[in-house]
Every structure is written in C-alpha cells, then in structure tokens.
C-alpha cells in the first residue's frame, strides 16, 4: 500500500467534486474532524490483508424522490477505516448518471445519492487482522451503484466510477492544484466553476 498523508488526501477529496461538502453535511461525522497526520492509502479491495468485514455489507438505498427517475447512477465514495474498525471522513471522488454523465440532472440529485452512500458505508464495520499488527487508519474507496435499466451491465456501470489507482488519482489533484492551505477554497471554487460552465447554469 502507498503511504500518503491523510490530511493531504482529505483536502484532495474535498476538491474532487462540489458534492464533497454536501456529503459531510449529510453524514453524522464531524466535518471538522482532524484526521491522523499519516495513513495508508489503499485501492478498493486492497485492505483484505489487514482488515476483515465484521458483519454484513450494508447496501445503499434509493434516495427519496429519485427512485422512479430510471437513471443508472454510480459514486466513488472515499472513506477512512479508523483503528477501531469504524468508518468516517466520507468524500465523493467521482460520480456519474446515465442521463447527464457527471453533471447534476436535478437540484439535490448528487447530495441525495451521496447521502444514501454515506448512510450505507458508515454502517460498515471492520475487524483488524491480528497478523497485520497494530491497526492503523487507512483511506480507501467504495464504488457504489444504483441500477434501473435491464440492459445495463453491472460491471460497465461500476466502470464509470471505478478508481483503479487511488494514490495516483489523489496525486493528479496534487499536480493540478497548489495545495497550500490558503488556496484550498480557491481551488475548489475553480473546480465548481468548471462544472457550472459545462452545465450552462448560473449559481
């Protein structure tokens, strides 16, 4: 696993999409949570040698108001596994729907699906494997999907949001932005402006 500062990763994730701030608002985690200074960055599924799932894997429900929209949706939801096996620090890294791609098709759409994803993943519990030593926090990602269309292949839908290399994904944001603390807000505003320009809608 690649080691990156978790505080750095958290800042990158917050800039990955305008929905990130909405995810924090919709979850029960503390948006001002101070994460450890360093943590492992693990690709999806790469935690198996250190963590075992404790119980069943909760699946995301359809958000109220959007179940009848006939859209396929996926999210890449970044999250931290804490040393006690709980999950926190949720951030949307990628998002897509079958009607408008990465653009929000209706007001509140991304926030609703992000909230549904957080509601599921925050129920996940993990147990550290004894052979892995003292448990350390790890930042990883879950690809979540909502499928409505019979002709959609599940793997194709996952592929719309799948992040093959999480460390490289975060590093691309490091290269794109000057990530000094005083420029975080400016960088996120640039990202939001780009999304709005594509959508053609004013604030």
C-alpha positions in Angstrom: 0.0 0.0 0.0 1.1 3.5 -0.7 1.7 5.9 2.2 0.3 9.4 1.9 -0.6 12.0 4.5 -4.3 11.5 5.2 -4.8 15.2 5.9 -3.5 15.8 2.4 -5.7 13.1 0.9 -8.7 14.7 2.7 -8.1 18.0 1.1 -7.8 16.5 -2.3 -11.0 14.5 -1.9 -12.9 17.6 -0.9 -11.9 19.3 -4.2 -12.7 16.3 -6.4 -16.4 17.3 -6.7 -18.7 20.0 -5.4 -20.8 17.3 -3.8 -18.0 16.6 -1.3 -19.1 19.3 1.1 -22.7 18.0 0.8 -21.6 14.6 1.8 -20.1 15.8 5.0 -23.3 17.7 5.8 -25.5 14.7 5.1 -23.4 12.3 7.3 -23.2 12.0 11.0 -19.4 12.5 11.0 -17.8 15.7 12.3 -16.8 17.8 9.2 -14.1 19.4 11.3 -12.6 16.0 12.3 -8.8 16.3 12.5 -7.5 13.1 10.8 -4.2 11.5 11.7 -1.2 13.1 10.0 -0.5 10.0 8.0 -2.4 6.9 7.0 -2.3 4.2 4.4 -3.9 4.8 1.0 -5.5 1.6 -0.3 -7.2 0.8 -3.5 -10.7 -0.7 -3.3 -10.4 -4.3 -2.1 -6.8 -3.9 -1.1 -7.5 -3.9 2.6 -8.2 -7.6 2.9 -4.8 -8.4 4.2 -5.2 -6.0 7.2 -9.0 -5.8 7.7 -11.9 -8.3 7.7 -15.5 -7.2 7.3 -17.4 -7.5 10.6 -21.0 -8.4 9.8 -22.9 -7.9 6.6 -22.1 -5.3 4.0 -25.0 -2.7 4.0 -26.0 -1.6 0.5 -27.1 1.9 -0.4 -30.9 2.5 -0.7 -32.5 4.6 -3.3 -32.8 8.2 -2.2 -36.3 9.6 -1.7 -37.6 11.3 -4.8 -35.2 9.7 -7.3 -36.2 6.0 -7.3 -38.5 6.5 -10.3 -36.2 8.5 -12.4 -34.9 5.5 -14.4 -31.3 6.6 -14.2 -28.4 4.4 -13.6 -26.0 6.1 -11.0 -22.6 5.4 -9.6 -20.4 7.0 -7.0 -16.8 6.5 -5.9 -17.0 7.2 -2.2 -13.8 7.7 -0.4 -13.7 6.9 3.3 -11.4 6.2 6.3 -11.3 3.0 8.2 -10.4 4.0 11.7 -8.3 1.9 14.1 -11.4 0.7 15.9 -12.9 -0.5 12.6 -15.5 2.2 12.2 -15.7 4.4 9.0 -15.7 8.1 8.7 -14.3 11.0 6.6 -16.6 10.4 3.6 -15.9 12.2 0.3 -17.3 11.8 -3.2 -14.4 11.3 -5.6 -16.3 10.5 -8.8 -20.0 10.5 -9.8 -21.9 9.6 -12.9 -25.5 9.1 -14.1 -26.9 7.7 -17.3 -28.7 10.8 -18.4 -26.2 13.6 -17.9 -22.9 12.0 -17.1 -21.1 13.9 -14.3 -23.5 16.9 -14.5 -26.2 17.1 -11.9 -29.6 16.4 -13.7 -31.8 17.9 -11.0 -31.3 20.0 -7.9 -30.3 17.9 -4.9 -29.6 14.9 -7.0 -25.9 14.4 -6.1 -26.4 15.3 -2.5 -29.2 12.7 -2.2 -27.2 9.9 -3.7 -24.1 10.9 -1.7 -26.2 10.9 1.5 -27.5 7.4 0.6 -24.0 6.2 0.0 -22.7 7.6 3.3 -25.7 6.1 5.1 -24.7 2.6 3.9 -20.9 2.9 4.2 -21.0 4.3 7.7 -22.7 1.1 8.8 -19.7 -1.0 7.6 -17.6 -2.3 10.4 -14.2 -3.9 10.1 -12.0 -6.1 12.4 -8.2 -5.8 12.2 -6.4 -9.0 11.3 -4.1 -10.0 14.2 -1.3 -10.9 11.8 -1.3 -7.4 10.4 -0.1 -5.8 13.7 -1.4 -2.8 15.4 -4.4 -1.3 13.4 -3.7 1.9 11.5 -6.1 4.2 9.8 -6.5 3.7 6.1 -8.2 5.8 3.4 -9.8 3.8 0.7 -12.7 4.0 -1.7 -16.0 2.1 -2.4 -17.7 2.1 -5.8 -21.5 2.3 -5.2 -24.1 1.7 -7.9 -27.8 2.1 -8.4 -29.1 0.2 -11.4 -32.5 0.7 -13.0 -32.1 -0.4 -16.6 -32.3 -4.0 -17.7 -29.8 -3.6 -20.5 -27.1 -2.1 -18.2 -24.2 -4.4 -17.4 -23.3 -4.1 -13.7 -19.5 -4.1 -14.4 -20.0 -1.4 -17.1 -21.8 0.8 -14.6 -19.1 0.3 -11.9 -16.5 1.1 -14.5 -18.0 4.6 -14.9 -16.8 5.5 -11.4 -14.2 2.9 -10.6 -10.8 4.3 -9.5 -8.1 1.7 -10.3 -5.2 3.5 -8.5 -6.4 5.7 -5.6 -2.9 7.1 -4.8 -2.4 8.1 -8.4 -5.9 9.7 -8.5 -5.1 11.8 -5.5 -1.7 12.7 -6.9 -3.3 14.1 -10.0 -5.0 16.6 -7.9 -1.7 17.5 -6.2 -0.3 18.2 -9.6 -3.3 20.2 -10.8 -3.6 22.5 -7.8 -1.3 24.3 -5.5 -2.5 22.6 -2.3 -1.3 25.2 0.3 -4.0 25.6 2.9 -4.8 29.2 1.9 -5.5 28.1 -1.7 -7.9 25.2 -0.9 -11.0 27.4 -1.2 -9.8 29.0 -4.4 -9.0 25.6 -6.0 -12.4 24.2 -5.1 -14.1 27.3 -6.5 -12.3 26.8 -9.8 -13.5 23.2 -9.9 -17.1 24.2 -9.2 -16.9 27.0 -11.9 -15.8 24.4 -14.4 -18.7 22.1 -13.6 -21.2 25.0 -13.8 -19.7 26.1 -17.2 -20.3 22.6 -18.6 -23.8 22.6 -17.2 -24.5 26.0 -18.6 -26.3 27.1 -15.4 -25.5 30.1 -13.2 -25.1 29.9 -9.4 
